[in-house]
Amino acid sequence: MKVYTDDDGGRRLIGHADVPDDCGPVYEVPVVKEALAATEEFAVGAVTHPPEGGGAPVAERAVPAAPGQLVELLPGWAPLAS
């Protein structure tokens, strides 16, 4: 699933993660830090953006990561090549 972040009021594609398409609106990733077991919650929802060639906006199911959220915790995280 594609992962976006906020960028000057819009969404910017930053990478891809192995989030199942059939998951609910919140995807929980287990986080183990020393003796503490917790989860990081990622929202899953619709992200709308204009297509590259122009035309009507396209909506897709994606992870709109919150500013400062550690997307590296997502399974199969792969940032876009720079």
Rosetta constraint file for C-alpha pairs under 8 A:
AtomPair CA 1 CA 16 HARMONIC 5.56 0.50
AtomPair CA 1 CA 17 HARMONIC 5.44 0.50
AtomPair CA 1 CA 18 HARMONIC 6.12 0.50
AtomPair CA 1 CA 19 HARMONIC 5.68 0.50
AtomPair CA 1 CA 20 HARMONIC 7.39 0.50
AtomPair CA 1 CA 21 HARMONIC 7.20 0.50
AtomPair CA 1 CA 61 HARMONIC 7.56 0.50
AtomPair CA 1 CA 62 HARMONIC 5.73 0.50
AtomPair CA 1 CA 63 HARMONIC 7.15 0.50
AtomPair CA 2 CA 13 HARMONIC 7.12 0.50
AtomPair CA 2 CA 14 HARMONIC 7.89 0.50
AtomPair CA 2 CA 15 HARMONIC 5.99 0.50
AtomPair CA 2 CA 16 HARMONIC 4.43 0.50
AtomPair CA 2 CA 17 HARMONIC 6.46 0.50
AtomPair CA 2 CA 61 HARMONIC 7.98 0.50
AtomPair CA 2 CA 62 HARMONIC 5.24 0.50
AtomPair CA 2 CA 63 HARMONIC 6.38 0.50
AtomPair CA 3 CA 13 HARMONIC 5.99 0.50
AtomPair CA 3 CA 14 HARMONIC 5.87 0.50
AtomPair CA 3 CA 15 HARMONIC 5.25 0.50
AtomPair CA 3 CA 16 HARMONIC 5.40 0.50
AtomPair CA 3 CA 17 HARMONIC 6.92 0.50
AtomPair CA 3 CA 62 HARMONIC 5.93 0.50
AtomPair CA 3 CA 63 HARMONIC 4.73 0.50
AtomPair CA 3 CA 64 HARMONIC 6.03 0.50
AtomPair CA 3 CA 65 HARMONIC 6.75 0.50
AtomPair CA 4 CA 11 HARMONIC 5.87 0.50
AtomPair CA 4 CA 12 HARMONIC 5.23 0.50
AtomPair CA 4 CA 13 HARMONIC 4.35 0.50
AtomPair CA 4 CA 14 HARMONIC 5.44 0.50
AtomPair CA 4 CA 15 HARMONIC 7.16 0.50
AtomPair CA 4 CA 62 HARMONIC 7.34 0.50
AtomPair CA 4 CA 63 HARMONIC 6.15 0.50
AtomPair CA 4 CA 64 HARMONIC 4.85 0.50
AtomPair CA 4 CA 65 HARMONIC 5.92 0.50
AtomPair CA 5 CA 11 HARMONIC 5.47 0.50
AtomPair CA 5 CA 12 HARMONIC 5.39 0.50
AtomPair CA 5 CA 13 HARMONIC 6.63 0.50
AtomPair CA 5 CA 14 HARMONIC 6.80 0.50
AtomPair CA 5 CA 64 HARMONIC 5.68 0.50
AtomPair CA 5 CA 65 HARMONIC 5.10 0.50
AtomPair CA 5 CA 66 HARMONIC 6.46 0.50
AtomPair CA 5 CA 67 HARMONIC 6.75 0.50
AtomPair CA 6 CA 10 HARMONIC 5.63 0.50
AtomPair CA 6 CA 11 HARMONIC 4.72 0.50
AtomPair CA 6 CA 12 HARMONIC 6.23 0.50
AtomPair CA 6 CA 64 HARMONIC 7.73 0.50
AtomPair CA 6 CA 65 HARMONIC 7.60 0.50
AtomPair CA 6 CA 66 HARMONIC 7.23 0.50
AtomPair CA 6 CA 67 HARMONIC 6.74 0.50
AtomPair CA 7 CA 11 HARMONIC 5.59 0.50
AtomPair CA 7 CA 12 HARMONIC 5.88 0.50
AtomPair CA 11 CA 47 HARMONIC 7.65 0.50
AtomPair CA 11 CA 49 HARMONIC 7.61 0.50
AtomPair CA 11 CA 64 HARMONIC 7.78 0.50
AtomPair CA 13 CA 80 HARMONIC 7.96 0.50
AtomPair CA 14 CA 79 HARMONIC 5.89 0.50
AtomPair CA 14 CA 80 HARMONIC 5.70 0.50
AtomPair CA 15 CA 77 HARMONIC 7.23 0.50
AtomPair CA 15 CA 78 HARMONIC 5.55 0.50
AtomPair CA 15 CA 79 HARMONIC 4.05 0.50
AtomPair CA 15 CA 80 HARMONIC 4.74 0.50
AtomPair CA 16 CA 76 HARMONIC 7.67 0.50
AtomPair CA 16 CA 77 HARMONIC 5.86 0.50
AtomPair CA 16 CA 78 HARMONIC 5.26 0.50
AtomPair CA 16 CA 79 HARMONIC 6.38 0.50
AtomPair CA 16 CA 80 HARMONIC 7.58 0.50
AtomPair CA 17 CA 74 HARMONIC 6.05 0.50
AtomPair CA 17 CA 75 HARMONIC 5.95 0.50
AtomPair CA 17 CA 76 HARMONIC 4.98 0.50
AtomPair CA 17 CA 77 HARMONIC 4.38 0.50
AtomPair CA 17 CA 78 HARMONIC 6.23 0.50
AtomPair CA 18 CA 74 HARMONIC 7.23 0.50
AtomPair CA 18 CA 75 HARMONIC 5.38 0.50
AtomPair CA 18 CA 76 HARMONIC 4.99 0.50
AtomPair CA 18 CA 77 HARMONIC 6.89 0.50
AtomPair CA 19 CA 23 HARMONIC 7.54 0.50
AtomPair CA 19 CA 27 HARMONIC 7.74 0.50
AtomPair CA 19 CA 74 HARMONIC 7.54 0.50
AtomPair CA 19 CA 75 HARMONIC 7.03 0.50
AtomPair CA 21 CA 61 HARMONIC 7.96 0.50
AtomPair CA 23 CA 27 HARMONIC 6.67 0.50
AtomPair CA 24 CA 44 HARMONIC 7.14 0.50
AtomPair CA 25 CA 43 HARMONIC 5.83 0.50
AtomPair CA 25 CA 44 HARMONIC 4.81 0.50
AtomPair CA 25 CA 45 HARMONIC 6.26 0.50
AtomPair CA 26 CA 41 HARMONIC 6.31 0.50
AtomPair CA 26 CA 42 HARMONIC 5.66 0.50
AtomPair CA 26 CA 43 HARMONIC 4.74 0.50
AtomPair CA 26 CA 44 HARMONIC 5.74 0.50
AtomPair CA 27 CA 41 HARMONIC 5.73 0.50
AtomPair CA 27 CA 42 HARMONIC 5.14 0.50
AtomPair CA 27 CA 43 HARMONIC 6.31 0.50
AtomPair CA 27 CA 44 HARMONIC 6.77 0.50
AtomPair CA 28 CA 39 HARMONIC 5.90 0.50
AtomPair CA 28 CA 40 HARMONIC 5.67 0.50
AtomPair CA 28 CA 41 HARMONIC 4.58 0.50
AtomPair CA 28 CA 42 HARMONIC 6.32 0.50
AtomPair CA 29 CA 39 HARMONIC 5.26 0.50
AtomPair CA 29 CA 40 HARMONIC 5.20 0.50
AtomPair CA 29 CA 41 HARMONIC 6.40 0.50
AtomPair CA 29 CA 42 HARMONIC 7.87 0.50
AtomPair CA 29 CA 73 HARMONIC 7.08 0.50
AtomPair CA 29 CA 74 HARMONIC 6.70 0.50
AtomPair CA 30 CA 37 HARMONIC 7.28 0.50
AtomPair CA 30 CA 38 HARMONIC 5.93 0.50
AtomPair CA 30 CA 39 HARMONIC 4.32 0.50
AtomPair CA 30 CA 40 HARMONIC 6.47 0.50
AtomPair CA 31 CA 37 HARMONIC 6.02 0.50
AtomPair CA 31 CA 38 HARMONIC 5.19 0.50
AtomPair CA 31 CA 39 HARMONIC 5.07 0.50
AtomPair CA 31 CA 40 HARMONIC 6.61 0.50
AtomPair CA 31 CA 73 HARMONIC 7.95 0.50
AtomPair CA 32 CA 36 HARMONIC 5.97 0.50
AtomPair CA 32 CA 37 HARMONIC 4.64 0.50
AtomPair CA 32 CA 38 HARMONIC 6.28 0.50
AtomPair CA 33 CA 37 HARMONIC 6.43 0.50
AtomPair CA 33 CA 38 HARMONIC 7.99 0.50
AtomPair CA 42 CA 63 HARMONIC 6.94 0.50
AtomPair CA 42 CA 64 HARMONIC 7.92 0.50
AtomPair CA 42 CA 65 HARMONIC 6.69 0.50
AtomPair CA 43 CA 63 HARMONIC 5.95 0.50
AtomPair CA 43 CA 64 HARMONIC 6.43 0.50
AtomPair CA 43 CA 65 HARMONIC 7.01 0.50
AtomPair CA 44 CA 61 HARMONIC 7.03 0.50
AtomPair CA 44 CA 62 HARMONIC 5.75 0.50
AtomPair CA 44 CA 63 HARMONIC 4.68 0.50
AtomPair CA 44 CA 64 HARMONIC 6.64 0.50
AtomPair CA 45 CA 61 HARMONIC 5.38 0.50
AtomPair CA 45 CA 62 HARMONIC 5.65 0.50
AtomPair CA 45 CA 63 HARMONIC 6.36 0.50
AtomPair CA 45 CA 64 HARMONIC 7.10 0.50
AtomPair CA 46 CA 59 HARMONIC 6.04 0.50
AtomPair CA 46 CA 60 HARMONIC 5.36 0.50
AtomPair CA 46 CA 61 HARMONIC 4.58 0.50
AtomPair CA 46 CA 62 HARMONIC 5.99 0.50
AtomPair CA 47 CA 59 HARMONIC 5.48 0.50
AtomPair CA 47 CA 60 HARMONIC 5.50 0.50
AtomPair CA 47 CA 61 HARMONIC 6.32 0.50
AtomPair CA 47 CA 62 HARMONIC 6.23 0.50
AtomPair CA 47 CA 64 HARMONIC 7.11 0.50
AtomPair CA 48 CA 57 HARMONIC 6.30 0.50
AtomPair CA 48 CA 58 HARMONIC 5.43 0.50
AtomPair CA 48 CA 59 HARMONIC 4.21 0.50
AtomPair CA 48 CA 60 HARMONIC 6.51 0.50
AtomPair CA 49 CA 57 HARMONIC 5.34 0.50
AtomPair CA 49 CA 58 HARMONIC 5.48 0.50
AtomPair CA 49 CA 59 HARMONIC 6.59 0.50
AtomPair CA 50 CA 54 HARMONIC 6.45 0.50
AtomPair CA 50 CA 55 HARMONIC 6.93 0.50
AtomPair CA 50 CA 56 HARMONIC 6.53 0.50
AtomPair CA 50 CA 57 HARMONIC 4.34 0.50
AtomPair CA 50 CA 58 HARMONIC 5.97 0.50
AtomPair CA 51 CA 55 HARMONIC 6.43 0.50
AtomPair CA 51 CA 56 HARMONIC 7.26 0.50
AtomPair CA 51 CA 57 HARMONIC 6.29 0.50
AtomPair CA 51 CA 58 HARMONIC 6.40 0.50
AtomPair CA 65 CA 69 HARMONIC 6.25 0.50
AtomPair CA 65 CA 71 HARMONIC 7.14 0.50
AtomPair CA 71 CA 77 HARMONIC 7.25 0.50
AtomPair CA 72 CA 77 HARMONIC 5.82 0.50
AtomPair CA 73 CA 77 HARMONIC 7.32 0.50
